[in-house]
Amino acid sequence: MKIYTKSGDSGETGLFGGPRVPKDDARVEAYGAVDELNAALGVVRARNAAGGADAEVDGFLAVLQQRLFAVGAELATPPEARARASLPPVEPAWVEEMERRIDAWEAALEPLRRFVLPGGDEVAALLHQARTACRRAERRVVALHRQAQVAPGVLAFLNRLADLLFVLARTVNARRGVAEPTWDPGRRG
C-alpha cells in the first residue's frame, strides 16, 4: 500500500466511514488539532527519555497518546457512519483518572502565588507547549460542536487534559529541581 493516494490533491479528504469533505472542514480541523497534540506529546516523551526519563511521566503520557488517538478517531467519524460501532468510546473514567492525578501532583507542589511562564526544564517547557496545543484542539472541537454532534466526554477530556499538562509541567520542574519562571508584571523588558 502506498502512503500517497493523490485523492486529496484537490483539497478534500475522506472521513472515517463517511463522505469526502474539504480539508478545512470543522471536523477535519478538530481531529487535526488532536493529532497535533498527540505529536506534541510524542516530542515530550522523546525528550523525557533522552534526558533521564521520569517513568511515571512517560507511562501516563503513553496512556494519554492512546486515548488521544481514540478521541481523534471519534472526531474523524461522522455520527451516522457505520464505522462508529468499531470505535472505542471516550470514557468518563479517563477524566476522573486525570483529576486524581492532578490532585495528587498538586498536593506535592508549592501553592501558586504568581502566574507561571512556560519554561524551566526542557520537558516542562514542552509540556506547556503541548498544553497550548491542547487548548487549540479544545477550541476546534468547540467550533465543531456548534455545527455537529460531538461525543459526550470529548470536551471534558480535552479541558481536563490541558489542566493536567499544566500541573505535570510544574511537577517536572519540581522533581528536577528547576525553578519555575513566573510573570513579573512590574518588569519592563
N, C-alpha and C positions, 0 to 999 in steps of 0.2 A: 504494500500500500504506500503510495507516495504521500509526502507531507503536504504537497501543494495540489489543490484540485482545480484552481482557476475559477471556481464557481463564485468566489467573492470579488472578482476583478471589477464587477460593475457597482460595487458598493453595497451589496446585500450579503446577508448571512442566513443560515438556517437555524431556527430554534430547535431545541431537543424535542423531537416528536411533533414538530409543528411547522408552521409556514416559514417562508423566507421573508425577512424584514430588512429595512435599511440598517446599516451598521451603527447609525446614531439613534436607533430606536431606544426608548426609555428602558426596555427590558435588557437590551444589549449593554447599555451604559451601566445598568445596575450590576449585572453579573461580571462585566469587565472590571468594574471598580473592586469587586470582591476578589477577582483574580489578581489584580494589582496588590491588594492587601496580602493575599496568600504568598505572592512572590516576595513582598517585603519581609514577611515572617521567615521565609526561606533564607533571606540575607542575614537576618538576626541570628538564626540558628547556625549558619555557616561561620559567622564572626564569633559567636559564642564558643563554637567548637575549636576555632583557631586560637582563641585567647584564654585557654584554661577553662573548659566548659563547666558550667553550672548545670549538673544533671537534672535537677528539678525543673529549671527553666526550660531546658531543651525538651525534656519529656512532655511537659504540658504544651509547649509550642507545637510539638509534633501532633498532639491530640487536636489542637486548635486548627492546624492546617487540614486535617482530615475533615473536621466539622465545617470549615470554610468551603471545602470542595463540595460538600453536601448542600450548603447554602447556595453556592453558585449554580449547582445543578437544579436546585429548586427554582431559582430565579430564571434560568435558561429554558424552563419548561412551561409552556402556556398552560393555564388551568384546565383547558379542555383536552389536552393531549393524553393519549393512552399511555405514553411513556411515564406519566406521573406515577402510575402504580408501582413502578420498579424503583422509585426514589426512596432513599432513607429519609424519614421525617426529621424536621428540625425539632429537637426535643426540649421541652421546658426544663428538664433536668440539667441541660447544658448551661442555662442561665444561672440556675441555683448553684451549680458547682463553681462557676466563676465568682458568684457572690461570696461563697465560703472562702475561696482562695483570696479574694480581695480583702475580706475581713481579717484573715489570718496574717497576710503580709502587712496590712496596715497596722495591725497591733504591734508589730515589731519595729515600726518606723517612728521617727520623731514626728510629732504633730506638725501639720503645715502651719506656718506663720506668715509665709510670703508666697507669691506666685513663683512656681518653678519654671525655669527656662529649659528647653530641650538641651541636653548635653551631659557632661560628666564623662563617665566611662563610655567607650565606643558602643558597646552593646546597649547601654541605656539610651544613648542618643538614637540608635537605630530603632529601639522600641518606641521612642517618641515619634520618630518618622512613621513607623507603622501605625501608631495611634492616629496620626493625622490622615493617613490613607484610610483608616477605618471610618473616621468621621466623614470623609468624602464618599465612601461606599454607602454609609448610612444616608447621606443626603440624596444619593442617586436612587436608593431604594424608596425613600420617601416620595421622590418625584414619580417613580413607577407606581407606587401605591395610590397616588392621586388618579391614575389612569386605569389601573388594572388590579386584579386581585393579587395580593401577596400573602403567602402562607403565614398563619399566626406564628409568632415567635421570632421571625426573621429580624424585625426591627429591634425587638428587645435583645436578641443575641448580639447584634452589632453595637447597640448602645452600651451594653454591659462590657463587651469586649474592649471598646475604647477606654472605659474606666479601668479595666483590668490592665491594659497595656501601660497606662499612666502609673498605676501603683507598681507594676512589675519593673518599670524603668527606675522608679525610686528605690525599689528593693535591690536591684542590681547595683546601683550606686552605693547603697549602704553596705551590701555584702562585700563589695570590692574596696571599701574604704575611700570612695571618691566623693568629694563634696559636691552637692547639687548646686548648680548655678541657679541663682534666684534673681528675680526682677527687682531692680532698684529704681523706683520711679523718680528719684531725685537726681539720678546720674544723667548727665548731659554728654552724649557722645562717647 
